[in-house]
Amino acid sequence: MRRHRFIPPAICLLLTFPCVLCAQDFAVCRRNAAQAQGALQRSNRVLHAYLKRIDPVTGLLPRRGGDNTWYVRDSAADLYPFLIMAAYYTDRAAYENEMQAILRNELLHSTRVGRLSDNVLPGGQGFEAKGVNLDNIMFGSCEYIKDGLLPLTELLGHHGWYARMIGMADDVIANAPYETPHGRVPSLSAEINGEFLQALSRLAFETHDPRYVGQGLAITRFYFEEVIPKSNGLPAHLWDLQTGQPASDRFVLSDHGNEIVAGLSEFVTYLKETKHTDYEKYSAALAALVNVLLDVGLNDDGVWVSALSVRDRSVLDARHAHCWGYLFNGVYTAYLITGEQRFLDATKRTMKAVADKPTYLDDPDGSGRKYGSNAYSDAIESAIVFLNRMPDDAQFAVLDTCVARFLARQREDGIIEDWYGDGNYVRTALMYALMKSQGTWIEPWRADVRLGAVRTGDAMFVAIDSDSPWEGKLRFDIRRHKAYFNLPVNYTRLNEWPEWFTVELDRLYTVQRGAETFIRSGAELAQGLPVSVSAGQPAEIHIAALPGPPYGK
């Protein structure tokens, strides 16, 4: 007896009105797939180039060509984490083996003050420094937390590296050496305190652990009640506890200084969402800081200069900050906190400026000379983070041009510039690939398989093509900011991994593949949709949220 498949009314309605844009959307998918494929292939090549350079004695990665020293603030923070990500998406065996072994080896060789790390010489020679320099150890450890372990958790969730981050954060707090009137802090540098404050904010949201909240309050009060008021409304780069005055006449709006603004904006977000008694006071202080920065820190195009004097707010370095989005993370988050329209308008103005003048994206110092790939990474990622919130077709087109130039910088051997900054190349390439696939990925990955997607509201078109038969799973992204850090607001964050098309685990979705239409839960899609592809015959899939809940009829 022939069985007839029951099609729920909602599916019948879907099938009654065929999507007239399908052919066009799938054409965009295939173009995105080619761009994503190139970025993933290049990431995989970097991974394997550096696997050959692991020190045979320590099992750790080099700092640069000719220097096999494991530098915590460099090798650990800027190279290792992004090789892990490349392995996760393109070589799962390397992820399960070499990447896990490096974690074991860095614990074995580099931990020196509790779980805080110091630099390790190659060949079993021990630590680079003969004695303990706590400032250097704090700097390296906070860099490793913010630049490496936070983004690993943002993207991949709770794993061995998450536990490593927790242990290091606990020991930064336990060993914070500087006593201020507002509590102990790990450093007198705006960079280091800002980095750690970003980690504390996300850990406070996730755990509400009083240690993270207390340390976050100590740093926030230190800056809003002492450093900024005594530094002409700016957070001085260095502070002198003995004199109670700035130790340098400088606030850095570029990398290695602007981190404090993002950290303060994140922690004020925590205070707001938890209805803390200090929220109103520090929300006003944050708004005042952002207004000062917008008044004196922008060039004529609305892009940040690199450094200001805290004495008279004059421009000390007029070169534009290639990582313009890092500081605008704080501005945009301040907009989410306060609703101040000026903050949103300034962000939009900068986005338009960098699209109208692509040199802001692909020639960060404006000189026309070849510039370092790390600057390209920071500029491109700044654009990706904000286009995720405020999409614009013209700006996406400029981004595609700049990324193509950026990716072409790779050498034949897979190396980019032969230093730890090559990890940032991988980070940018992966971020771009996930944008082009709307957060989806395939398992197992293969270099000749192309995956691209385009989103239309609560629906998405996906195309998978291959040069030879392939069978595996199509994995879907989830709301990671909520799942991994319990963030109630998906505010812009330094080193975040933007979320594109995400599925909710307890919602239902229709999946249309050729003439076949069926329903899957978000939990099933997150675990992976089985897909098979024949050579030259792309799989074209349409996914849409089913109206509801409730779903019962």
N, C-alpha and C positions, 0 to 999 in steps of 0.2 A: 504494500500500500504506500503510495507517495505521501510524504509528510510535507506540509506547508509551513514555512517559517513564519511565526507571528512577528509582525512589524508594529511596534508601538505607534500611537497616533503622532507623537512628536517627530518620529522618523518619517512617517508618511508625509508630514508637512514639509520636512526637509527635502524629500525627493520630488515633491510636486513642483518646486521652484528651482530648477537646475541653475547652478552658478554660472552666469554668462562670462565671468572673468577668469574661469579656471585656466584656459589656455594661456592667457597673459600671465597669470600668477605663477603657473608652473614654469614658464619661460624665465621669469625672474628667479625662481628657485634654482634653476639650472645654472644661471649666471652666478648666483651666490655660492652654489656648490663648487664651482671651479675656483672661486676666490678662497673659499674655506679650505679646499683641498691643498692649495699651494701653501697656505699658512701652516697647516698641520704637517705637511711633508717637511717643510723647513724646520719646524720645531723638533721633529723626530731626528733630523740630521744633526742639530745642535746637541741633542741628548746623546747620541752615539759618539759624537766627536769628543765630548767630555767624559764619557764612560771610559775611554781609552786613556784618560789623563789622571785617573784615580791613583793616589799614592799607594804603592804596593805594600808598604809597611803599616801606615796608619789607616788606610782605606778611606781617606778623605779627599775632597776636591781641592784643586789649586786655587790660588788667588788670581794668577795670570800666567801667561806663557813664560816659562823660565823661573817661576816662583811657585813652588808647590806648598807654600805655607797655607794652612787653613786659617783664614781670617774670619772671625765671628761676624764682624760688621759688614764683611764683603762676601766671602765664600758662602757663609751660612745664611746671610740675609738676602743676598741678591742673585745667587747662582743656584744653589741647591734646591730651594723650594720650587723653582719653576722648571727644573729638570724633573722633579717629582710629578708636576702637573703634566708635562709632556709625556712622561712614561704612563701616567694614568690613562691618557686619551689615545696614545699611539703605540704603546708597548707594555702591555700589562705584566709580562714576565719581568721586565726591568723594574717595574713598580713594586712587584712582590719580592724581588730579590735585591738588586743593587741599591735601590732607594731605601729599603728597610735596613740594609746593612750599614749604610752611611749614618743613619740615625743611631744605630747601636754603637758605631765607632766614635761618633762625636760625643756621645755620652761618656764613653770609656776614656777618651783622650782629652776632651776639652773642658769638662766641668772642673771648676777650681774653687769657687766659693759657693758651697751648697750645690745648687743646680745651675748656677751662673757660669758662663763660659769665658775662656781666654784663648788666645791664638796659639796654634800648635804647629811646630816645625815639622817638615817632612822627615821620613826615614827613621822615625822613632827617637828623635832628639828631644822630645818633650816640649814644654812651653817656650814660646819665643821670649817672653819676659822672665827674668830670673826671680823677681819678686812680684807680689800681688799689688797691682795698681787698681784700686777699686773704681776710680773714675773711668778708666779704660774698660774695665769689665762691665760696668753699668752701661756704658755707651754701646759696646758690642752686643750685649744681651738685649737691650731695649730695641736696637736695630733688628736683631734676629726675630724678636717678638712681633714688632710692627710690620716690617717689610716682608718677613717670611712666614711666620707661623699664623698670624692673623689671616692673611689671604688664603693660606692652605685650609684653614677652618672655614672661612667664608665660602670656599668653593667645594670642598670635599667632606666637610662635616667633622664629626668627632672620631679621632683616630690616634695613632701614636704621637703624631705631631701636635695634636690638641693637648694631650697629656703633658707633652714637653713644654708647651706654652704655659699651662697652668702651673707647673712646677717652677718655671723661671719667674713668672709673675709673683708667685708667693715669696720667692727668695729675693726679688727686687725690693718688695715691701719690707721683708725681714732685715735687709741689710742697707736700707736707705740711710745714707750717712749725714745728711744735712738737716740740722734742727732749725726750723723757722718758727716764728710766733704762731704759725697756723698748723704746725705739725711737721714731721720729718718728710723730706722729699728726696728722690734718688739723685738729683743733679741740680746744678745751678745754671744749666743750659736750657734755653727755650726749646731747642730741638729734642733733647732727650726727654724732658718732662712732657712735651707735647706728644711724643711717640707713645710714652707709657700711658698717658691720659686717654689716648684713643683705645688702647687695649683695656684699660680699667673700665671705661664706659660700656664697652660691649660685654665684658665679663660681669659687670654690675647688673646689666639688663638680664643676663642669662641666669645668674645665681643669686643676686641680691645679697651676696656675701658681705658682711659688714667690713671686712678687711679691704675689699675693693672699693666699696663706697667711701670708707674713711680716707683711704689714700687719695681717691679722686677728689674728695672735698679739700684735703690738705693742699694739693697742687692748685686747684681752682681758686681757693681763698688766697694762696700765696700770690698768684698773678693778679687777680681782680682787686685785692685789698692792699698789695704792697708794690709789686713790680710795675704794673701798668700805671697806677697813679703817680709813681715817682719817676716814670720814664716818658713823661709828656704824652700819656695816653696810648703808648705803644709798648709791646712786650719786649724789653731789651733782650738781646741775644744771650748775654751773660750777666750774672748778678753777683755783687759783692756783699756777702752777709755781714761782714764786719762794719762796712760803712753804710749799709742799707741803701746803696746807690748802684746804678748800672756799672758793670765792669767793662763794658764796651759801648761806644756810641753808635750802635747799629741794631737795626731790626731787619732780618733777612726775609724777603717776601718770596724768595725762590726756595728750592729744596735746601735742606739743612738749616731750617729756621722757621719756615711757615707752619710747621707741624703743630705749634702751640695753639694757633687759631682754630684749626680743625678739632684738636683735642678739647678745647674749651667749649666749642659749639656742641660737640657730642655729649659732654658731661652735663651741660645745661639742658640738653634734650632729656637726659635721664632724670634730672631734677624736675623737669616739667611733667613728664609722664608718671612719675611717682608722687607728684604733688608735695615735693619737699618744701620745707619752710623757707629755704634759701632761694627758691626758684625765682620769685619776683625780683629780688635784688640782683641776682646774677644774670637774669634775662636782660634787665636794663643795662647792666655793665657790658654784656656781650654786644648788644645793639649799639652802644656808644663806641666800642672798639671797632666794629664793622664800619660805622659811619666815618670814623677817623681814617680808616684804611681806604675807603672809597674817596674821601676828600683829597688825600695826599699821595696815594700809592699807585695811581693809574697813569698811563701815558695818554696821549691824545686819542688813541683808538679805544681806550677802555681796557687795556691789557696791563697787567702788573709790571712795574719796574722791579729790579732785582734787590735793591736795598735802600733803606731810609736811615737818616740820622734820627736818633731818639732825642737829641738835644733840641733841634729846631725843625724837625720833620722834613728837612731838605733831602733831595735825591742824592744818594751816594753812588749808586750804580744804575744807570738809565737803561741798561740792556733789559729787554723784556724777559720775564720769567717763563722759561720753556714749559715748566709744569704749572701753567696758569690755572688749571682746574683744581690743583691741590688746595690753594687758598680759597678758590671759589666754592669748594666743598663747604667751608665754614660759612661763607656768605649765604649760600643757598639754604644751608641748614638753619642759619639765623632767620631766614625768611619763613621757613616752616615753623619755627618757634614763635616768631613775633607777628607774622603776617605783613611785615613792612614791605610795601610795594617797591621801594627803591632797591632793595636787595635783589629781588627777582629781575627787575629791569636791568640792573648792572650785569647780572649773569647773562641775560639774553643779548645784551649789547656786545659782550665779549665773544659769545658764540658766533655772532654775525661778523665781528671783526676778523676772527681767525678764519672764517670761510671766505670773506671778501679778500683777505690777504693771506693766501696759503703759505707764505713764508713763515707765518706764526706756527704752522704745523710741520713744515718740512725743512725750514732753515731758521732754527730758533734764535740765532743771534742777529739775523737780518743782514749779514755781511755778504751773502752769496757764496761763501766758501763751504767746503764739505765739513759737516759738523758731526759730533759723536752720536752714535746710535742711541745712547741713553737719553739724550735730549729729545730725539725723535720719539722714543717710547713715551716719555712723560707727556709730550704735547698731544700725541695721538690718543693716548688713554684718557687724557682730560676731555677730549672731544667725545669719545665713546660714552663715558659716564654721563655726560649731560645730554647727548642725543638720545640716550635711553629714556630720559625723563621728558625731553622736549624735542621730539623728532622733527627733522626738516630735510626734505629730499635734496635740496641744493647742497646742504652741508654734508649729507651722506656722500654725495658725488665727489666733493672735494676730498673727503676722508679717503675714499677709494683710491684716488690718484696719489695721495700722500703715502698711503700704506703700501701701494705697489712699489714706489721708490724706496721706501724703508726696507721692505723685505728683500729687495734686490741687492742689498748690501752684503749678503752672505757670501762667503768664499766657497770654493769648490770642496774644501775639506769639511765644511759644515760650520766652521768657526766664523764669528762675525768680526770682532776686533781683538780677540785673544786676551780677554780679561773678564773678571766676574760680571761686568755689565752685560755680557752676552746672555745672562739669565733674563735680563729685562727685555731683550729682544724676543725671547720665548714667551714671556708673559704677554707682551703686546700681540704677538702673532696668535696666541691661543684666545685672547680676548676678542680679537677680530674674527677668528673662525667661529666662535660661539655666537657672535652677533649675526654672522651670515647664516648660521643654522638655527637661529632663534633659541639657543640654549640646548638643542638636541645633540646627541652624539650616537655613534654606532659602536657596538661590541660584537665581534672583535674588529678593531680598526685594520684597514689595509690601505696601502698607499694609492691603489688605483680606484678605490671607491670614493665617489663624490656625493656629499650630502649638503643640501641647501634648503632653506625654508623662507617663507614670507608670511607675516602675520596680518590678518584683517580682523581687528576687534578681538572677539573671543574665539576666533577660529584661526587655523593655520594650514597652509599648504606646505607639503614636504615632498621633495624629489630626491631619490637615491638612484644613482647610476654607477655602472661598473664596467670595466673592460673585460672582465671574465666573471663567471658565476660567483655570487657571494650570498651567504646565508648567515643571519645573526639577529641581533636585537636593535631596535631603535629606542633609545632611552630619552626620557623627557625630564625637564628640570622641574623643581619645586620652589616654593617660596623659602629660599634658604635663609634669608635674613630672620625669618620667624622660627624656622625649624632648628637652626644651629646656634643662634644667639638670642632668640626670644625678643627680637626688636619689634616694638609695636609700630614703628614708623620706619619705612625704608628710605631714610635720609641718605644723602650723598656722603660717601666715606672714602678716605684715602685707602688705596689697595683693595677696594671692593671688587667683586665680580658681578657686573650688572645682570639682572634677571630679565629675560625677554619673554618668551611664552612659557608660562608655568602652569602646572596642573595642581589642583587641590585634591588631596588624597581621598576625601569623602564625597567628591562630586562625580557625576557621570558625563561621559563624552561620547559623541558619535564618531566613528571612524569609517571613512569611505575610501575604499581601495578598488578602483575599477568599478565593476558592477556590484560589488559586495559592500554592504553597510552593516555595521554591528556596533554594539555598545561596550565600552570598557570603563572601569573606574579609574580615577586619577592614580590610585595606588598601583593598579596594574600597569598603567602607562609609565609610571616612574620606574617600575621594575623592568620594563622593556617590552616593546611590541615586536613579536616575531615577524621578520621580513626576509624574503628571498628575492634576489635580483638575477636575471639572466643577462648575459653580455649584450649590450646595446639596446636593452629593453628596460628603461627606467621604471622604478616603482613610484607611482604618484599617489600620494595619500592626502586626504583632507580630514582634519580633526576639528571638532567644534564642541563647545560646552553645551550639554543638553539643558534646555530650560528647566529650572528648578534649583534646589528642592522646594516643595515636595515633588516627588516623581510619581507617586501612586495615582492611578486613574480609577 
